[in-house]
Amino acid sequence: MIDIDKMTSNEWINYRYDLIDAHLAKGLPLEANPDCPVCDVINDYICFECECHQIDKGRENEPSR
């Protein structure tokens, strides 16, 4: 189990990049949510909360480790 509370900032950033890369490698998109007041659909900006939600949703179908 990964404990992000014990990660350095650099380790956490690399961990996030790895999650995003794995998500995209599965062919799953990361898309700005038009219903989110923080996302910017026109400029293709995805807020952190929506990014996390999409990544978590993409991981739901993975087999348990």
C-alpha positions in Angstrom: 0.0 0.0 0.0 1.3 3.4 -1.0 1.3 6.0 1.8 1.3 9.4 0.2 1.6 11.1 3.6 5.1 9.8 3.8 6.2 10.9 0.3 8.4 13.9 -0.4 6.9 16.5 -2.7 9.0 15.2 -5.5 8.0 11.6 -4.9 4.3 12.6 -4.8 4.6 14.6 -8.1 6.2 11.6 -9.8 3.5 9.3 -8.3 0.8 11.6 -9.8 2.5 11.6 -13.2 2.7 7.8 -13.1 -1.1 7.6 -12.4 -1.9 10.0 -15.2 0.4 8.1 -17.6 -1.2 4.8 -16.7 -4.7 6.3 -17.1 -3.9 7.7 -20.5 -2.1 4.4 -21.6 -5.4 2.6 -21.0 -6.9 4.8 -23.6 -9.0 6.7 -21.0 -9.2 10.4 -21.5 -8.9 13.2 -19.0 -11.5 15.8 -19.9 -12.5 19.1 -18.4 -15.9 18.8 -16.8 -18.3 21.4 -18.2 -20.4 21.2 -15.0 -17.4 22.0 -12.7 -17.0 25.7 -11.9 -13.2 25.3 -11.7 -12.5 23.4 -15.0 -12.1 25.4 -18.1 -13.5 23.4 -21.1 -12.5 26.0 -23.7 -8.9 26.0 -22.6 -8.8 22.3 -21.9 -8.0 22.8 -18.2 -9.0 20.0 -15.8 -9.0 20.9 -12.1 -7.2 18.7 -9.7 -10.4 17.3 -8.1 -11.9 16.3 -11.5 -8.6 14.8 -12.5 -8.5 12.7 -9.4 -12.1 11.6 -9.8 -11.5 10.5 -13.4 -8.3 8.6 -12.5 -10.0 6.9 -9.5 -12.9 6.0 -11.7 -10.5 4.5 -14.3 -8.8 2.5 -11.6 -12.1 1.0 -10.2 -12.1 -1.7 -12.9 -8.5 -2.8 -12.2 -8.0 -6.1 -10.4 -7.0 -5.9 -6.7 -3.4 -5.9 -6.0 
